[in-house]
Amino acid sequence: MGPLGQFADLGYGYFYFPKLEGDISNRMYFRGKPVLVWSLNNYLGLANHPEVRKADTEASEKYGLAYPMGARMMSGQTDAHLQLERELAAFEHKESAYLLNYGYMGMVSIIDSLLDRHDVVVYDSESHACILDGLRLHIGKRFVYSHNNMERFEAQLKHARKAADLSGGGILVITEGVFGMPGDLGNLKEMLQLKEKYGFRLLVDDAHGFGTMGKTGAGTSEEQGVMDEVDVYFGTFAKSMAGIGAFVASEKPIIKALTFNMRSQIFAKSLPMPMVVGSLKRLELIRTHPELREKLWTIVNALQKGLREKGFNIGNTQSPVTPVFLNGGPGEATQIIADLRENYGIFCSMVIYPVVPKGVIMLRLIPTAAHTLEDVAETIQAFTEVKIKLGEGKYSTGGIPGAMADKF
Ligand SMILES: Cc1ncc(COP(=O)(O)O)c(C=O)c1O
């Protein structure tokens, strides 16, 4: 059953596959009860923005969900797809961009297409599954460095340089812009200072940074002033854009090569029209409504400052992603989550071993522009009470609240 599936019978429908119902917003319903939701990557609150809903509806009425049929290369090309690519490229200050029908599959194929057996990869140990799965396809050498550790990064670059000199290949460095679990940033600026010395290209997965970071929302590379130096920029529509799909942006020859080699795009259906037209609207809102990002950061700052003031360990986050680290095992974690949901009406996600070390519980909060300062105050109060109960051992007796499975 694997590490997640082994608990399927205990957690299905509650800890796994919970149903959040009602309109996507700060307040939704879980098992019929209202909850304050902190687990959606709806960073800018676009999921239910009236202009987004209107654009999605009008495009669905006009085109239906089927159009265009087939893969881009064969029969799935449209003007709207090309326009969205031009606008994304301009937004990211890149020459060219290409749409991806899922970020995950896209990233696997970006890595697969950029590399051949002679090339060498250097990557962060906490990389997202899509990066790791892309690397599974790579038969050349790879070197991993411990998360965001710049000494280890340079040490691995030295090995990579030697390996690439022997094989005659190039070096590709891969990092996330915003690391989706701990919320810290890839040190793009520092990494790029080594670019000339070791000769590499940098691919940044900025799934969580696109729309949230930087002066215009162009992402972590904008935040760190290195948009031009990042060779390949990847963003998804699944988070700030509150949609589905993704894109990759880079120099023209690289995008051309990707367009003709990414197997997950060549052999899969093009993004449906409502998603493309809807994404054009979302991008326009990101560009023209900086107040959405300002509101997001007001909530982020209030939440993170408030938690720190109450003595919570929220790690090194520099992004909206807000992890709250507590001490305890899986039994305690599940009871805390159940207490928060049932008695405080707060819905957040938990992360336990093996994603975090044994004995550590990570509650992950995603603030958005749809939240209010009252939501923040309510949550900090609830977390403070939960922390006291945890310290008093109130969660250490009951084990996992079972009998929640309704499927298996
Ligand atoms: C860092 C990172 N990369 C890639 C993805 C995949 O994006 P998508 O949901 O568009 O497949 C995600 C989303 O979970 C992510 O967090």
The ligand as a Gaussian input file, in Angstrom:
#p B3LYP/6-31G(d) Opt

LIG

0 1
 C        6.798000      22.993000      -6.721000
 C        5.731000      22.430000      -7.602000
 N        6.022000      22.095000      -8.859000
 C        5.097000      21.587000      -9.689000
 C        3.810000      21.372000      -9.272000
 C        2.835000      20.725000     -10.221000
 O        1.935000      21.631000     -10.751000
 P        0.521000      21.207000     -11.364000
 O       -0.439000      21.162000     -10.218000
 O        0.249000      22.279000     -12.361000
 O        0.668000      19.851000     -11.987000
 C        3.445000      21.726000      -7.988000
 C        2.050000      21.559000      -7.546000
 O        1.723000      20.850000      -6.667000
 C        4.428000      22.260000      -7.111000
 O        4.138000      22.578000      -5.848000

